Amino acid sequence: MEKNGNKRKLRVCVATCNRADYSKLAPIMFGIKTEPEFFELDVVVLGSHLIDDYGNTYRMIEQDDFDINTRLHTIVRGEDEAAMVESVGLALVKLPDVLNRLKPDIMIVHGDRFDALALATSAALMNIRILHIEGGEVSGTIDDSIRHAITKLAHYHVCCTRSAEQHLISMCEDHDRILLAGCPSYDKLLSAKNKDYMSIIRMWLGDDVKPKDYIVALQHPVTTDIKHSIKMFELTLDALISFNKRTLVLFPNIDAGSKEMVRVMRKKGIEHHPNFRAVKHVPFDQFIQLVAHAGCMIGNSSCGVREVGAFGTPVINLGTRQIGRETGENVLHVRDADTQDKILQALHLQFGKQYPCSKIYGDGNAVPRILKFLKSIDLQEPLQKKFCFPPVKENISQDIDHILETLSALAVDLGGTNLRVAIVSMKGEIVKKYTQFNPKTYEERINLILQMCVEAAAEAVKLNCRILGVGISTGGRVNPREGIVLHSTKLIQEWNSVDLRTPLSDTLHLPVWVDNDGNCAAMAERKFGQGKGLENFVTLITGTGIGGGIIHQHELIHGSSFCAAELGHLVVSLDGPDCSCGSHGCIEAYASGMALQREAKKLHDEDLLLVEGMSVPKDEAVGALHLIQAAKLGNAKAQSILRTAGTALGLGVVNILHTMNPSLVILSGILASHYIHIVKDVIRQQALSSVQDVDVVVSDLVDPALLGAASMVLDYTTRRIY
């Protein structure tokens, strides 16, 4: 700390107002408590924490062994708009004495509640530095305005997502005072699911309830449209009664309209209904387990669109309260929840599903980043805020590792021989690559994939890379919607009907995408290669086999049964050689590495392969590269075989030009450079004049399979904004 000019401990005041903000602040408080040589912690409790009707939740702070320095009763009861304003005023009257007594160096304020606005206002006017947690996010109520108002008062900002960071920058906040850390609650969430949970489920829902067979409901009033939000809550309860599943209903927060919502619950007899358990508060550790193993969560709480994604639990988000929030694919939005049938239909669609775990809001390492950020604060710097007015810097990345990490993907390439895992950055740079031989059995292979991915994810933290998800490239026919390998190639054994998404997602708590290696090569070209910006192009892979991918109107074509772009099995001769697919005369039977190896062996067996300057060691198998070497050294028979193979590939390309009429054909793989000139000759001789100008090029990507696998992650996770 001395390097930042601080000669003493940093005195940090954490102020918590309700059960929701404490779940985000508690991990930071625990972190501060573990480093007494750097920090002194003061805890101020106010707001609904101290109200019996809302569970007296200050007790959970005491149970966590924190000393509460000050309790402030700041809530004016009434649960209407006027009561919210009066509560802010009461807090503003009481806070100055507390802050004068504590004299903190910095106050940590969370979120977008009216109590938090009072805290930030008091601290700013008393020249106390403010660290705001979760600024820059977007939702659909008065909370937006309060959150952004606190942002303008705060001196430092900890945000959870890249979009939130960009919003803060657009709001003219100082780039150097923004930390993209992730949500602190994720530090606890991502280590929670494997703990004992059955006793918690039984405690809150009954002994007869099984995991994934109950619902958690949490709905709050929308302060900008109280009447409609109460009607929507009534429809939600009616739908839940009709759905007939055990349901845990949490009481709403203290916002204007909550009293009317409680009246609706009591009018419908929810507290005494055999299928419902109505509670004021559930401790956060137990709430985590309940939502992690629920069949569905329903309501309009930010918890549903943020924290629950970490478990892949289905969520139904009702109304407009969370409009603008980034969400994982587990969230089904029902914006106009104006009928019971609409909500009931959503329940039927979502209940019992399991989605990939999402890390949009955090990766479990937020607290170490926040503590490091706190230590970097120089109390000798001027207190007056500086605003960075437009134009905003084009490059928002910072050079110091606690501000921004490199957004990256874990890419997996399952080849016939090797299994490769790589950390790939947003720019397509392979930061680190791991290679192992691909095991022959399913069990060994899946265990090795998990092991390599876990090791790579751990290494990514050291390399300052934030992993957004996992992309897998594999041979064979793949259902990318479900993440299942339907049928593999003969080169990869025991690899049919294999679910790759579930084990990886469960182990890494990351979303997972899977696709065929040919499709991945096309996606790599679209994002990083010569197909970038093109509306229509085709990629052909020339390797051990022949594969490909088709981009049409900027989208990858999968086909009705995920069999599109099997370009290696285009038939170019009615009486050609046998193909591994069971047919004959396919491009792959002529131009693949296996086909060239077959022809090379024939020549070698007849002593017609080797020419002067060539030799094949006895322990080395004859392959395609020997045939290419012989052709280069003047072997006429080898040259003839390569010409035939290139002609077959060229005829396939002509068929593609006549069928798809792409603007570009990209040849990829180790054999591409040996075929390119022959293919162009065939196009000149055989293609219609209208397509002869279509360019055919050799890919300049070194690892298209890995880059394509990474592009699935990077394209998807960076555009998931609701």
N, C-alpha and C positions, 0 to 999 in steps of 0.2 A: 504493500500500500504506500510505502514511502515514496516510491517512484511517481505516485500521483499527487504527492504533496500532503497526504493525510498523516499526521503524527500520532493520532489516537484512534481508538475504535470508532467505527461508524455507528451512530445511534439511530436505529431504524424503528419507526413506529408503524405497526400494521394495524389498520382499523378495519373491522369486519362488521357487517350490518345484518347478515341473514345466513341461512343454512347454505344457500347456493354459492355465495362468494367465499364462504369459509372453505368449501371443498377445493377451491382454486388457490386460496391463500395458505392453507395449512401446510402443503408440501414446502412452500417457501419458508414458512416459519420454522418447520423442522430443520431445514437446511441451515438457516441462520443460527439456530440453537446449537448445531453441531460444530460451529466455528466461533467459539466465544473469544478467541484471540483477535478476531477481526470485527465482530459485531456485538452491540448491545440491543436487545429486543424489548420493546414496550408494546403491549397489546391493549387496544381500546375496543370495547364492545358496545354497540348501540343498535338502534333499529329493532327489528322483529325478533332478534335473539332473546330479548328480555320480556317477551310477551307470552303468557301462558297458553293463549289460544293457538299460538304458532309453535308450541312445543318446548318453550324455554331452552332454546338450542344453545345458549351460552354454556350449558352443562357439558356439552361434548368438547368444548374448548378446554374446560377444566379437566375432563377425563383424559385429554391428550397431554396433560401435565404442563399446560402453559399458565403462567401467572397473569391474571387479568389485572392490569394496572388501573383501569378506569371502566366503570359501567355507566353509560349515559342513557337515561330513558328519554327518547326523542320522538316516539310515535304518538301522534294525536289520533285517537280512535275515531272511526267514522267510515273508513274505507271508501271515501269518495275523493273527487278531485280537490276539494277544499282542504280535506284532511292531509293530503299529500303535501300541499303547499305549506300548511301550518307545521307539518313535521320537519320540513326543510328549515323553516324559520326557527323552530325550537332548537334544532341542532346547531344552527349558526349562533344562537345565543349562548349555548352551553360549551361549545368547543374551544373558544379562545382561552378560557381558564385552564382547560386541560393541556392545550398545546404550550401555554406559557409555563406550566409546571414541568412538563416532560422535556421541552426544548429538544425535539428530535432534529437530527441532521437531514433526514429524509422520511417522507411518509409514503407508504405503499397503499394505493387505492385501487380497487378492482371494479371493472365493468361499467354499468350504465344505470344503476339504481338512483333514485332521488336522494337517498342518504349519502351515496358516494359523491354526488354533486355538492352537497353541503360540506363534506370533508375536504374536497379539492378547493372549494372556494375559501374556506377558512385558512387552509395551509398556504395557498397562494398569497392571500392578503397579509399573512404573518411572515412572509419571506421564508417559508420552509419548502425545500425541494420536494417535488412530487414525482413518484414513479407510478405510472398508470399501467395496469395489466389489462390486456385484451382490447386496446384501442384499435381503431381503424376498421372494425367489423361493421357489417351492415345487417340490419333487421328491419322489422316492419312497423314499429310503434314509436311512441314518444321516447323510448329508450335510445333510439338513434340520435336524437337531438341532444339528450343528456350525455351520451357517450362522447360525441364529438365536442361538446362544451368542455368536458373534463380534459379531453385531448389538448384543447387550446390552453388550459390552465397548467397542464403537466409539463415538467421539465425533461422527463425521460419516459420512454415508451417500451413496453414489452408486448409484442404482438405474436399471434399464433400461426398465421398463414402468410404466404407471399402476397396474396391480394390485399390483406389488411395492411401489410407493410407499404404496398404501393399507394393505398388510400392515404396513409399518414404522410407519405412524401408529397402526394398531390395536395394535401392540406397545408403544405409549406412547413412541415416539421423538419427539424435539423436531422439530416441523414445520419450523422454520427451519434445521435442520441436515441436511435431506434434499434432495438434488439429483436431479431426474429428468432424466438426461442421455442415456440410451441406452447401448448397449454400445460400449466403445471399439474393439473389433475391427471394428465396422461402418464405422469411418472408413477402414479399409483395404479392407474387403470391397467396398464400393459403387463403388470406383474400379478394381477388379482384373479384372473379367471380360473386358474388351476387350483385355487385354494378350496378348502371344504365349504360347500355351499348348501348342501341339503338341509342342514340344521337351520340355516337362515331362511330358506324357503318355507320350511315347516313352521317356523316361529311366526312369520308374517302372513302366511296363506293357508296353513293347515297341514295336517299330517298326510292327507290323501292327495296332495298336489305333486305332480311330477315336473321335472324340468321341461321347458319348451311347451308346457301345456297351460300357461297362465298369461295374463296381460298386466302390464303396468300402465296406469293412466295418470297423466300429470298435465293439467290444463290451467292456464292463468287468464285473468281478464285482459282484454286489449283496451288500454286506457283511452285510445282515440276513438273507440266505437264500443262502449260498454254494453249497450243494449244488444247489439248483434252477437257479442262474445258470450253473453249469458244464454241467448237462444241456441248458439252453437254447442255450448256445454250441455244443455238440456237434450239436444239431438244426439250428442255423443253418448250420454248415459242411456238413452233409449236404445241406441244401437248395441251397446255393450250388454244390456239386459237381454236383448233378442239373440245376441251371439252366444250367450249361455256358456261362458268360460269363467273360471275363477279369476277375479280381477282385484289388484291392489290399487286403490284410488288415493292419491295424496292430495291433501287440502291445497288450495291455491295460495299464492303469495299474498302480501298485504296491499297490493295495488288497489286503486279505486275499482269497485265492482266485485271484489272478492267476497264481501258479505252476502251479496245477492247470489253468487255461485254456491256458497255454502247452503243458502236457503233452498236452492234447487235440489241439492243432494239430499237434504232432509225431507223435502216434499216427496221425493221419489223413494224414500225409505232406504237409501243406499247403505247407511250405517247398520241397518238390521237385515239387509238382504243376504240370504245364504251364500250367494256367489260373489259377494263383495267384501273387501276389508278396507275400511276408510281410516286413514291415519294422518296425523298432523305432521309427523316427521319420521324419517328413517335415517339412522346414522350412515354417513357416506360410505364407509367400508362395506356395510351390509347392502346399501342401495346398489353399489357396483355389482355385487353378486346377483341381486334380484334382476337387474336389467340384462346382465350378461347371459342369464339362462332363461329369460322370458321368451314366450312364443311371439311376442310383439309388444311394442310400446306405442301408445297413442296419446296425442295431445298437442300442445304448442310450446312446450318448454324447449329452451335452447339445448338442454341436456340431450334431447332426442336427436337433434341434428348434429351435435358435437360429440359428446362423450360416448354415446351408445354405438357409434360407428366403429369404435375400437374393438367391439365384439362381433360385428356383423349381424347384430339383432335387427330384425325388421322394425321399421318405424313408420307410423302414419302421422304426418305433420299436418295439422288442421289450421286453416285460415291464413291470415296475413302476418301473424306476429313474427315469423322467422323469414319473411321474404328477404332475399338478398344474401342469406347465409350460404356458404359453401357446404355442400353435402356429399356424402358417399352414395353409392348406388343402393344402399339399404333403405333409403328414405323415399317413401311415396308421398307426394304432396297432394293434398286436397284443399285447394285454395278456397273454392266456393263450397264450403261444407254446409250447405243450406237444406239438405234433406237427410233423414235417417237412412234411407236406402243407399245414398252415396257413401256414407260412412261405413255402413254394413258391408257394402261391396268391397271397400278398401280392406276391411278386416278379413274377408274371405281371400282376397288376393295376397295379403301379407302374412297372415298368421302361420307360424310354424316353419317359415323359410329360413335358410341360413345363407347370408351373403359374405363375400370376402371382407376380412377386417380392413378397416380404413385408418390411415394415419394422416389424414388431411390436417388435423389440428394438433398433432404432436407425435414425437417418436420416443417419449419416455426419458428424454435427457434435458428437459427444460430447466430444472432447478440448478444443476451445475452451471448452465449458461447464465442464469440470472444472478447467481452469487458472484460469478466472475465479472459480470457487468457492474454489479454494485461496488466491487472492489476497485473498479477502474474509474469510479466517480471522483473527481478532484474537487474537494470542497473549497479550494483556493480560486477556482474559476468564478467569473462573475455570475451572479444569480439570475440576472436578466435574461430571459429567453431570446434566442435569435430565430427568426423565421427565414426559410429559404424560398423566396418568392419565385414564381415562374420566370424564365423557363426552367422546368425541372431537369436535372441532369439525366442524360440519356442512359448512362450506365450507373445503376443504383448499387452495384456490388461494392463492398468495402474491402480494404486490404487487411483488416484485423479480423481474426477468426471468430471473435465472439459476436460480431455484427451479423454476418451472413455466411452460411455454408454453401457449398456447391450442390445445387439440386442434381440428383443422380438417380440412376436405375441400376438394379441388379439384373444382368442379362445372363441367361443360361442357354447354351447351345448343345443339344444332344445329337452327336454325330455317330456314325457307325463304329468309329474307332475310339474317339476321345469325347470326354465330357468336359465342357469349358464353362467357367463362370467368370464374369467380369463386372467391374464397377464402371459405368459409362456416364459421363457428364452430359449436361444439357446440350453442349456443343458437339457431341459425338466423339469426345476424346475418351479413349480407354485408359482410365486412371490406374487400374490394376487388373491383371488377368490371372486366373488359376486354371490349370489343366491337369486332368487325371484320365487314365484309361477308363473307358465306359464298361462297367461290369456286365456280365452276361445274364444275370438273373434280376428279376424285378426287385426283390427285397434288397439286394446289395446296391442296386442302382438308385432306388428312392432314398435309401439311407445316406448314400454318398452325396446326392443332390442336396439333401437337407444339411448335411455336415458342411459342405462347401459354401452354401448360402449363409449359414449362421456365421462361419468364420469370416466371410467377405463382409457381412453386415457389421460385425464387430470392428473389422479393419477400417470400414468406411468412416466410423466415428473418429478414429485416429487421423485419417486423411482429410478430415473436415468436410466430408461429403454427407449430405442428407439423402437417404434412400427413400424414394417415393413409392416404389413398388417393385415387383419382380416380373420380368418378361421371359418366356421360354420359347425357344425355337426347336422344333423336333421334326424328324421325318415322318411321313405317313399322313393319314387323313385325320384332321383335328376338328372337334367342335369347339370353336373359340368362345361361344356363349357360355358353355358349361365348364370350360377348361379341361376337356377330356380328350385323350388320344383314342380315337375310335379304332383305327387299324394302322399298324406300323409297317415300315418297310422290312424286308427280310434281313436287313443289316442290323436291326435292333430287335433282339429276341425278347419274349415275354413282355410285350409293350402294347397289347390290345386292350381296349376298354379300361384305360388307366386314368383315374382322376388325379391330375397334378395340382389343381388349384387348392383343394381342401387341405392336404397335409402341409403345404408350404405356407398358406395363409394362416393356418392355426399355429404353426411354429414361429413364424416371423412377425405375425400381426401386421401383415402388409397385404394390399391388393395384389392379385396375381393374374397375368394374362398368358394365354398359350396359343400358339398358331404354328402352322406348317412352315418348314424352313424356306420353301419357295416364296410363300407370302411374306415372310419376314425379310427376305432379300429385297422384295419390291418396296416394302415399307421403309427399309433402310435407304433405298435410292430416293424415295419421296421426301424423306426428312433431311438426309445428309448428302445425297449423291446427285447424279445427273438428272434425276427425275424431279428435283426440287422445283416447285412452282408450275409443273406441267399438269394439264388436266387429264391426259390419257397417255399411258405408256405401258410397255410390257417388259418384264425382266425374265431372262432365261438363265438358269444356273447350269453350268457345265462342270460336273464333278464326278464323283463315284456313280451317281445317277444323273438324270436330267430332270430338273424341276422348273418352276416358274411362278410368277405372280402377275396379276393384271390390275392396274389402276385405271379406273374409268370414272370420269367426272370427279376426280380427286379422291375417290373412295376405292378401297380394296374389294375385289369381287370374290366372294366365297362360294356362291352357287347354292342351289336349293338343298343339296345334301353334302355341302362342304367339300365338293370335289372339283371346283373350278380350278383352272390353270394347271391341270395335270398335263403340261405341255410336252413332257417327255414321252407321253403315250399317244401323241398324234401319229397316225399311221401314214408313212410316206412311201411304202412299197407293199404290194399285195403278197409278194412271195419273199419277203425279207427274212432275216434271221429271227430266231425265237427271242422273245423278250421276257423279263422276269415277271411281268404282269400276267403271263399266260397267253398273250397274243403274239403276233410276229409282225415284223416290218415297222415297229415303232422307232421314233427318233432315238430313244434310249438304247435300243438294240444295236444301233450303228455308232452313236457319237458319245456315249457315256464312257467314263473311265473303266468301267467293268467290260464294256464291249471292246475297247482298245486293248485291254489286258488279255482278253480272250484271243484276239487276233495276234498279239505279240507272242503269246505262248505257242500258237500254231507255227508261226515262223521260226521260233526258237527250236521247237521240236524237230523241225525240218532243216535245221542249221542254216536258215535263210535270214536270220535277224541281225546277227553281229556283222559289222563291217570294220575296216581298219580304223583303229583308234577307239574301239569299243570293247568292253568286257563286262561280264556279269558274274560277280562272286558266287560261289557254289551255295552259300547260305542265304542268298538274296533272291526273293521271288521276282520273276519277270513281270513287268507292269507296263502301264501306259507310257510312263516317262521314258522307258527304254525304246519303245516304238518311236516316240517323238525324236529322241536322240539319233536313232538310226536314220530317220527321214532327213534330219538336218545334215547328216554325214553322207547323204547321197544314196541311201538304200531305196531303190525304185519301188520295191514291193511295199515298204513301209510308207513311202510317199503316196502310193495309190490307195492304201487303206485310209490314211488321213484325209485324202481328197474325197473318198467316198463318204467318210463320216461327216466331213464338213458340208458336203452336198446334201446329205440327209437332213442335217441341221438347217441348212439354207432353205430347203423345201418346206420344212416346218415353219420357218420364219415367214416365207411367202404365204403359207396358209393363214398365219396369224395376221399378216398385213391385210389379206383379203377379207378376213372375218371381223377383226376388231378395228382396223384402220387407225392404229395408234400414231402419235406424232413422234415416237421414239421407241427403239428396241435396244435394251441394254443387255449385253452378254456378260455374265458374271461367272466366277469360278476359275479354277486353275487352268482349264483348257480353252478359255475364251479367246486369249490372244493368238492361239494356234488356228482358230477357226474363222476369225473375223474377216479375212480377205476372201476366203472361199465363199462365205455366206453372202458377202456383197456381190461377188460374181454371179451367184445363183439368182439373186434378186434382179440383177440387170438382165439376166437371160429369161427368167420365168415369170416375174411379177408383172401385173398390169402397169401400164405407164403412169396411171394416176397415183400409184403408191411407191414408185421407184425412187422418189425423192426423200422418202422417210429415212432418217438417219439411223444407222446401226453403230453402236459404240461399245467399247469394252469398259466395264465398271472400273472406277478408280478407288473403290472402297476395299480396304484390306480385310475386314471382318464383317461382311454383310449380314450374316446370321446373327451375330451378337448385337450389331447396331440395330437391326430390325427388331430384335426382341426388346431392346431398350426403348426403341421409338414407340412401341405400344404403351409403355408406362409413361413416357415423357409427354406424348401427345394427349393422353387421356387425363392424367392427373393435373395437368396445367390448364385444362379448359373446363374442369368440372365446377362451374359457377351457376347457382340457381338464380 
